[in-house]
Amino acid sequence: MKRVHTLLLGGTAITKLPTSIEHLTNLDSLSLWDCKNLVCLPSTICNLKLVRLVDLYGCSKLNSLPENLGNAESLERLYMSKTAIRKVHSSIGLLKNLKTLSFNECKGLSSSSSSNKLWNELLPFYSMPRSPDPMDMLFSSLSGACSLTGLNLSDCNLKVISDDIGSLFSLELLDLSGNNFVCLPESIIQLSKLKWVVLDNCTSLRSLPKLPLNIESIYAEGCVSLEMLPNQLKSRDLLESSLFLHNSFKLADNQSCIDWFILGIKKSLKISLSPTEKYEIVIPGSEMPEWFRHQSMGAEVNIKQPSHLYNEWMGIVVCIVFCSHDVDHQISCLIPLYCSLIANGKRMSPALGSSLIPKVLPDHLWLLYVTPQFFDEKSNKLLSESDANGFTQIGIKIETGGPGEEVKKCGFRMIYNKDIEDLDRTMAQHSNSSISPYESMAMIVECDKAKRSCDDYDGAGLSGEGSSNDISNPKRIKRHTETHGNYDCEELNEYKDCDEELSDWDESN
């Protein structure tokens, strides 16, 4: 059958493949998914010059690959998850077109697996050297796979990650979740193309090293021992990255995450996010920063603001305080949480964001930021529409995807041109003093409050109701001054003191 392109034998009871498979010279895909009785592969499989996909997922009795695997020169995707593989021949490094390699739940690759550990313990009694660590050999061999962009080593019982991982220069996605290592090697900084790092449920992980600057997302959910994040969060090197730190409880008091998020907003305003891109973090915590001007208990908050501000709109920042409770053991371990922007009663498209959260989760903060380009043209026009008084109603709404979820509080802030000045002060202060961006932003908020008291802005405040905080009402200012007299002067002096303090920051910079 020389014209066969795809051969699907998944779930069958076969124990081996015939050597004649080499005559399927046009074979592109070979699937042996969940062939639990398969114990070996013929060496002739490596003569399939055109095969691009080999799926061996769930072949739980398969413990080795042919030694001349490197001859399969067209192979792009090799899935070995849940096999009994113990070592991989160095010829795998000859696969110049290999892009994706998965060893998920291949616990035999770890030097701490029961068979490898017992063998290494017996070797000294026979005056024999210890066998090389299978994972060290794998990383060393893969250095020749110059097209490898995705590597999955999740749940492999790895207690140490070899320095040789730094030689996988083409890697973009690295999944090490569910392992038992305490730290990552510093050589990971050499992976200049790395974009996504998955470290979920690495319960022994205590700190993260300096990471490559191209990182887009760091997933470290359930890292219950994680105490330290990279110093790059403070030096602003990773401002375009997203952080997902559900259930990493020891970071609950680590303010650097929020500092980093605020700084990232400023940077994104300068370089512009791509239209489909958003910038977000999920971290333990229950206190919403006061910088989020419009806040409300529950899952919804609405404001009114003058429609002309649409022309100065730069983006929206949202903060959500949420938790979940295990009320149904039958539902999935992950539950979706959705956030939408509502303009004049209509939902804007696409949704601001969605996050998959574990069933059992204490209070967490979800912060996200998008620009106007994130929404389609029709939705953007909704923000320019107004009622008879020239106001636009804007709000956010959070919806849960299952029982047991609770949104405790939500808030947002529309970012306009004038807000960049606030962010400029925050970043400048962060560069030149020990005060964090969050602390200096809080001081700016206090100045804003004092100024709004002085000017008596006719706005929504923190209640989530009414019109914009940003528009003053001259009549009410006059009435307020006449009625309260010296009180107005006290508020003015309070604002003046804050303003002078900000001026001192600027001068020091």
NORGIUR-V720253 format. One record per residue. N is the residue number from 0. PHI is phi in whole degrees, -180 to 180 (NA if undefined). PSI is psi in degrees with one decimal (none if undefined). BURIAL is # if it has 16 or more other ideal C-beta (glycine too) atoms within 10 Angstrom, else .. Layout:
BEGIN
n:phi:psi:burial
N:PHI:PSI:BURIAL
N:PHI:PSI:BURIAL
END
This chain:
BEGIN
n:phi:psi:burial
0:NA:66.5:.
1:-70:-14.6:.
2:-94:-1.8:.
3:-65:128.2:.
4:-100:-34.1:.
5:-130:131.7:.
6:-126:113.4:#
7:-110:109.8:.
8:-120:15.3:#
9:-58:138.1:.
10:79:4.3:.
11:-86:172.6:.
12:-97:16.5:.
13:-63:146.3:.
14:-105:-19.0:.
15:-160:165.1:.
16:-102:145.3:#
17:-72:148.8:.
18:-63:-21.1:.
19:-70:-3.5:.
20:-60:-21.4:#
21:-63:-17.9:#
22:-81:-5.7:.
23:-82:70.9:#
24:-68:-16.6:.
25:-104:10.7:.
26:-65:127.8:#
27:-105:-37.8:.
28:-134:132.8:.
29:-126:116.6:#
30:-114:118.2:#
31:-119:30.9:#
32:-53:126.6:#
33:62:31.9:#
34:-86:86.8:#
35:-71:-13.1:.
36:-101:-2.6:.
37:-71:124.2:#
38:-111:-18.6:.
39:-158:164.9:.
40:-120:139.3:#
41:-70:147.7:.
42:-64:-22.3:.
43:-68:-14.8:#
44:-63:-23.6:#
45:-76:-7.7:#
46:-87:0.3:#
47:-80:93.5:#
48:-71:-21.3:.
49:-105:-6.9:.
50:-66:131.9:#
51:-112:-22.5:#
52:-132:128.1:#
53:-129:117.7:#
54:-112:111.6:#
55:-116:19.9:#
56:-54:129.5:#
57:79:8.6:#
58:-80:79.6:#
59:-70:-10.8:.
60:-104:-4.1:.
61:-81:117.0:#
62:-117:4.5:#
63:-157:162.1:.
64:-116:155.4:#
65:-58:142.6:#
66:-69:-27.6:.
67:-96:35.6:.
68:-56:-31.1:#
69:-62:-13.4:#
70:-73:-19.9:#
71:-78:72.3:#
72:-66:-19.0:.
73:-94:-4.0:.
74:-61:126.6:#
75:-113:-33.6:#
76:-132:125.1:#
77:-129:115.7:#
78:-109:114.9:#
79:-117:13.9:#
80:-58:140.6:#
81:60:34.0:#
82:-103:174.6:#
83:-97:21.3:#
84:-57:133.3:#
85:-112:-26.3:#
86:-155:158.5:#
87:-123:130.3:#
88:-66:147.0:#
89:-61:-16.5:#
90:-64:-13.1:#
91:-62:-24.3:#
92:-70:-10.9:#
93:-86:-4.7:#
94:-81:84.5:#
95:-67:-19.0:.
96:-104:2.0:.
97:-66:123.7:#
98:-110:-37.7:#
99:-129:130.5:#
100:-137:125.6:#
101:-127:126.4:#
102:-123:29.9:#
103:-52:128.7:#
104:62:28.6:#
105:-94:80.1:#
106:-72:-15.8:#
107:-70:-16.3:#
108:-75:-16.6:#
109:-84:139.1:#
110:-67:-15.5:#
111:-93:3.1:#
112:-66:153.9:#
113:-58:-42.0:.
114:-69:-45.7:.
115:-66:-39.1:#
116:-66:-43.4:.
117:-64:-42.9:.
118:-62:-44.5:.
119:-66:-29.4:.
120:-73:-29.2:.
121:-83:-26.4:.
122:-55:-42.5:.
123:-59:-29.2:.
124:-70:-20.2:.
125:-107:13.6:.
126:54:38.9:.
127:-113:144.6:.
128:-69:153.3:.
129:-66:146.2:.
130:-74:147.4:.
131:-61:148.7:.
132:-65:125.7:#
133:-58:-34.2:#
134:-74:-36.4:#
135:-60:-42.9:#
136:-64:-38.8:#
137:-64:-50.0:#
138:-61:-41.5:#
139:-63:-41.6:#
140:-69:-38.5:#
141:-70:-11.5:#
142:-60:-21.0:.
143:-86:-12.6:#
144:-82:83.0:#
145:-73:-6.7:.
146:-107:1.4:.
147:-66:115.9:#
148:-111:-21.5:#
149:-132:126.9:#
150:-132:123.4:#
151:-113:111.9:#
152:-123:32.6:#
153:-72:147.0:#
154:54:43.1:#
155:-105:10.4:#
156:61:36.1:#
157:-81:127.5:#
158:-101:-16.0:.
159:-143:139.4:#
160:-106:124.8:#
161:-67:147.9:#
162:-60:-23.3:.
163:-65:-12.7:#
164:-61:-24.5:#
165:-69:-7.3:#
166:-91:-2.7:#
167:-88:69.5:#
168:-65:-21.7:.
169:-91:-2.0:#
170:-66:132.9:#
171:-114:-33.0:#
172:-125:126.8:#
173:-129:117.7:#
174:-112:109.7:#
175:-118:19.9:#
176:-64:152.1:#
177:75:16.9:#
178:-104:178.5:#
179:-117:19.0:.
180:-75:154.9:#
181:-91:-30.6:.
182:-151:166.2:.
183:-100:148.5:#
184:-68:148.4:#
185:-65:-18.7:.
186:-65:-12.0:#
187:-63:-22.1:#
188:-62:-20.7:#
189:-76:-12.4:#
190:-82:78.0:#
191:-68:-16.8:.
192:-100:-1.1:.
193:-65:128.0:#
194:-114:-37.1:#
195:-127:127.4:#
196:-121:124.3:#
197:-113:117.6:#
198:-128:20.9:#
199:-53:137.1:#
200:60:27.7:#
201:-85:84.3:#
202:-71:-14.2:.
203:-97:-8.9:.
204:-66:125.3:#
205:-106:-28.1:.
206:-153:162.2:.
207:-113:140.0:#
208:-82:-178.4:.
209:-64:130.8:.
210:-109:158.5:#
211:-60:148.9:#
212:-73:-16.0:.
213:-85:1.3:.
214:-56:129.4:#
215:-102:-37.3:.
216:-143:137.7:.
217:-121:115.6:#
218:-105:114.0:#
219:-137:49.9:#
220:-76:136.6:#
221:74:17.1:#
222:-85:80.6:#
223:-71:-14.3:.
224:-101:-3.3:.
225:-69:120.5:#
226:-115:-28.6:.
227:-127:136.5:.
228:-103:165.0:#
229:-61:145.0:#
230:-62:-15.3:.
231:-61:-23.7:#
232:-64:-31.5:#
233:-86:-28.8:#
234:-90:2.0:.
235:73:12.1:#
236:-72:-24.5:#
237:-113:35.9:#
238:-68:-19.4:#
239:-93:2.6:#
240:-88:157.8:#
241:-109:142.9:#
242:-116:135.2:#
243:-129:106.1:#
244:-126:37.2:#
245:-53:137.1:#
246:62:18.4:#
247:-93:76.0:#
248:-63:-31.8:.
249:-70:-8.2:.
250:-94:4.7:#
251:-58:-32.2:.
252:-101:11.4:.
253:-89:101.2:#
254:-72:-12.8:.
255:-61:-27.9:#
256:-64:-47.6:#
257:-70:-39.4:#
258:-55:-48.4:#
259:-62:-38.8:#
260:-64:-45.4:#
261:-63:-42.0:#
262:-64:-36.0:#
263:-65:-32.9:#
264:-60:-45.1:#
265:-61:-45.2:#
266:-64:-39.2:.
267:-67:-29.7:#
268:-67:-27.5:#
269:-83:-41.0:.
270:-98:-13.5:.
271:67:119.4:.
272:-71:154.2:#
273:-68:156.0:.
274:-55:-32.0:.
275:-97:3.4:.
276:-94:144.6:#
277:-133:165.1:#
278:-130:120.1:#
279:-151:159.6:#
280:-142:152.1:#
281:-129:119.3:#
282:-140:156.0:#
283:-62:143.7:#
284:154:159.3:#
285:-132:-7.3:.
286:-101:122.8:.
287:-85:128.2:#
288:-57:139.7:#
289:-66:-16.2:#
290:-59:-23.6:#
291:-77:101.2:#
292:-65:-35.1:#
293:-111:111.3:#
294:-129:153.1:#
295:-157:146.9:#
296:-71:146.7:.
297:93:-161.7:.
298:-106:15.2:#
299:-153:141.9:#
300:-146:137.9:#
301:-132:146.4:#
302:-138:169.2:#
303:-123:139.8:#
304:-147:157.0:#
305:-59:135.6:.
306:-67:-22.6:#
307:-68:-17.9:.
308:-67:-13.9:#
309:-56:-35.9:#
310:-67:-17.6:.
311:-109:7.7:.
312:-70:127.1:#
313:-111:-19.4:#
314:164:179.3:#
315:-134:137.5:#
316:-114:132.3:#
317:-123:141.8:#
318:-130:131.3:#
319:-129:129.2:#
320:-101:120.0:#
321:-143:164.3:#
322:-152:172.3:#
323:-144:154.8:#
324:-128:144.2:.
325:-81:94.5:.
326:-105:-11.5:.
327:-149:109.8:.
328:-71:-10.9:.
329:-86:-18.0:.
330:-80:166.0:.
331:-60:155.1:.
332:-73:-11.8:.
333:-120:135.7:.
334:-123:134.8:#
335:-81:147.5:.
336:-127:126.7:#
337:-115:143.6:.
338:-129:128.0:#
339:-126:149.5:#
340:-98:128.6:#
341:-111:128.2:#
342:-124:119.7:#
343:52:42.0:#
344:81:-0.1:.
345:-115:138.7:.
346:-76:127.6:.
347:-81:150.0:#
348:-121:139.3:.
349:-78:177.5:#
350:-61:150.1:.
351:-57:-37.9:#
352:176:165.8:#
353:-140:149.0:.
354:-138:133.5:#
355:-90:122.2:.
356:-119:150.0:#
357:-65:156.6:#
358:-62:-43.2:#
359:-107:112.3:.
360:-150:125.2:#
361:-75:-171.9:.
362:-59:131.7:.
363:-136:156.6:#
364:-106:132.7:#
365:-116:112.3:#
366:-112:132.3:#
367:-144:154.0:#
368:-140:133.7:#
369:-136:159.8:#
370:-103:168.4:#
371:-57:-30.7:.
372:-66:-15.0:.
373:-65:-31.2:#
374:-93:156.4:#
375:-75:167.5:.
376:-61:-40.6:.
377:-63:-41.4:.
378:-67:-38.7:#
379:-62:-34.9:#
380:-65:-26.5:.
381:-60:-33.9:#
382:-72:-18.6:#
383:-91:-10.0:.
384:-80:149.3:.
385:-139:164.3:#
386:-86:-172.0:.
387:-63:-23.3:.
388:-95:4.7:.
389:84:20.4:.
390:-111:149.4:#
391:-111:134.1:#
392:-92:126.9:#
393:-129:141.6:#
394:-160:169.4:#
395:-123:151.4:#
396:-138:130.4:#
397:-110:130.0:#
398:-121:140.4:.
399:-98:153.5:#
400:-106:10.1:#
401:-172:169.8:#
402:-70:152.1:.
403:94:-12.3:#
404:-83:144.8:#
405:-140:123.5:.
406:-97:111.7:#
407:-84:-35.7:.
408:-159:150.7:#
409:-145:156.9:#
410:-162:162.7:#
411:-154:167.3:#
412:-144:127.2:#
413:-79:132.9:#
414:-99:123.5:#
415:-118:173.5:#
416:-53:-42.6:.
417:-67:-23.2:.
418:-71:-18.9:#
419:-63:-32.8:.
420:-62:-41.9:.
421:-60:-44.4:#
422:-68:-34.0:#
423:-60:-45.7:.
424:-62:-40.3:#
425:-63:-46.8:#
426:-67:-39.2:#
427:-64:-43.6:#
428:-62:-39.5:#
429:-64:-33.7:#
430:-76:-27.2:.
431:-121:8.9:.
432:-152:175.0:.
433:-84:-7.8:.
434:-74:133.1:.
435:-75:160.8:#
436:-58:-36.8:#
437:-67:-41.3:#
438:-65:-43.9:#
439:-69:-33.0:#
440:-66:-36.9:#
441:-63:-36.8:#
442:-67:-38.1:#
443:-64:-38.8:#
444:-61:-42.8:#
445:-62:-39.6:.
446:-62:-42.6:#
447:-60:-42.4:#
448:-62:-46.6:#
449:-62:-40.9:#
450:-66:-38.9:#
451:-68:-33.9:#
452:-65:-42.8:#
453:-64:-45.6:#
454:-86:-11.6:#
455:52:60.0:#
456:-58:138.9:#
457:-92:82.4:#
458:-138:-173.1:#
459:-82:-21.6:#
460:57:-144.8:.
461:-98:5.6:#
462:-81:-21.3:.
463:87:2.4:#
464:-121:155.1:.
465:100:-160.5:#
466:-104:-176.8:#
467:-61:144.8:#
468:-72:-14.0:#
469:-93:-1.1:#
470:-116:124.0:#
471:-88:158.1:#
472:-121:103.0:.
473:-55:-39.3:.
474:-63:-43.1:.
475:-71:-31.7:.
476:-61:-47.3:#
477:-62:-45.9:.
478:-64:-39.1:.
479:-63:-41.2:#
480:-67:-42.5:.
481:-67:-37.5:.
482:-78:-43.4:.
483:-103:-9.3:.
484:52:-113.7:.
485:-63:-27.3:.
486:-57:-40.3:.
487:-63:-38.1:#
488:-67:-38.8:.
489:-62:-43.7:.
490:-64:-38.4:#
491:-63:-42.9:#
492:-64:-37.9:.
493:-61:-44.8:#
494:-65:-40.0:#
495:-61:-42.3:.
496:-61:-43.7:.
497:-63:-42.3:#
498:-64:-40.1:.
499:-66:-36.2:.
500:-65:-41.6:.
501:-63:-38.5:#
502:-63:-38.3:.
503:-62:-38.9:.
504:-60:-46.9:#
505:-60:-43.5:.
506:-64:-40.3:.
507:-65:-23.5:.
508:-82:none:.
END
